[in-house]
């Protein structure tokens, strides 16, 4: 059986769903970051597969952009996370309620 | 001449606004003096205009455009012609007298300034009513006098009976005004104009049924304002207002507006003689009906009010039979002596600390000589004794009935003339003659202020001499009204009638004097009789209205309030409000500030938007198939 575009897209969808579930269910901020990374990389898989399928490098270029953005996001996010942990001693999402309306 | 017209029209308005400025402050003599002077200015201007009209000219101005939309054009136009100048003279004369009189009468009242404001506003509305050259302006004045009448009847608003009477008058008049409004609509609908001259010029081309409808609806309005049966009950109750108000509004001016309307619309009523006959019959009926109630009543002002009602009936008889100038002449003469009678009654009321029952008075002629003379004069004029005003006008109406061969109406009016004489002199005898019964009640009667008596004197003079204007008046007013002269052909018949009527009336006066001059106490035997009970209860008509109209209406309203308003309308509104409130209550958790649940909502939103995008994308792709299916459904 040859591995084709469909398999890559299914993989991407499965990864995206896992990431989405993670975003919805996780209460730990660090795990939330992992979930968002999964989301972004699910998209990257899709981009790379379609780029290869069409012989168009634009998709792979986008994937690189997304990797760069994800890296910078995690850098900022982790910084904030550490700062939060130092102040409050936990990284539980439910405890972050200072924005409560 | 336009200047005089504007002065005559607007100086009462200026007075009303001026006095209104001091409405809430305690009595200032200034308002009384200023308003009376402004009214006097209005009177002088009217007199100048009268002189102008007597020379055969009329004034017609269009002050400004009021409503101009499509084919509808209604200006604020005013006309001074032979008919309106008569009304203007009556209104300004009586109102000037009443204003000066009120300075004395309302002397100790807290609402002195407010009273003058209302009174002048009334005169302004009345002037608009009589001077307007179109039905719309007439209607504005018509409603204006209704409003002022309401304000003034309920002037002593802390009295429950006064506010009740004010509301009764207002509501009854609104019922009639609806008829009037429909009449005005019909006029516009069928003639395309509300201007008197244009509308009446088109009317001969209309068919009889349409004219009949217009005539009937306009007359319903007149019935309300002039308190004709069955809308008459408000007039007697309106006597709750201060006496000058009764004299000005509910005797001399406003209640005669209905007669004025019929006279003004004479080209219309001329074309529908059946309606005219109905008006005359109703008038004759009311004349007698009201006079019988006046025979036994024990309230001085109500007796005079019923007398007014009865005299309005006379006017409608004349107007209905086509003798418009006679109606207008009686209107004028009646305004003078009836206002005088009311003002005299006001003096008596003051002397008696507000007591209205003539059975508790008696012998007042010693302490109130001038009031006695004036009230007697007014009563003689009202009874129609030669050579006072009432003789000329009332006798003319009787002659009209006779000449037009309506002998039933003639007989009714003749009998009523006897009753009029009887109740007028019953009142005079009870108040001014006989024993001084008031002493038991501890009253200390005193004559009114001198300036009040002087203010009343013009009316007394007019009540005596107004009859001598008859031929001049006839020459003037018949330039625009039908100039039928009513002469009985045989001289013997004529003299027999005049002398017979006079004798009948004088006999009635003597009978009244004989019966009441040595009045000792109430006749208990008589009071048990059915006739007395029916009359003192006003034929049970107010009772009937209360029992069979007011109460069922009230119950119906309660049902509608509890069943329809509370359970349907309110419930619907509450339901909508509660729904929104509950939706807010239930969705506030969305905004709980928890990052995790916000993320969940975000995902849900993304899913919804994505599915929508997919759905629309599919819909666009298969648009042709979908429309084919839909058209298949439709076909």
Interface residues (C-beta under 8 A of the other chain):
Chain A: X20 X23 X24 X26 X27 X32 X93 X94 X96 X97 X98 X99 X100 X101
Chain B: X591 X592 X593 X594 X595 X596 X599 X600 X603
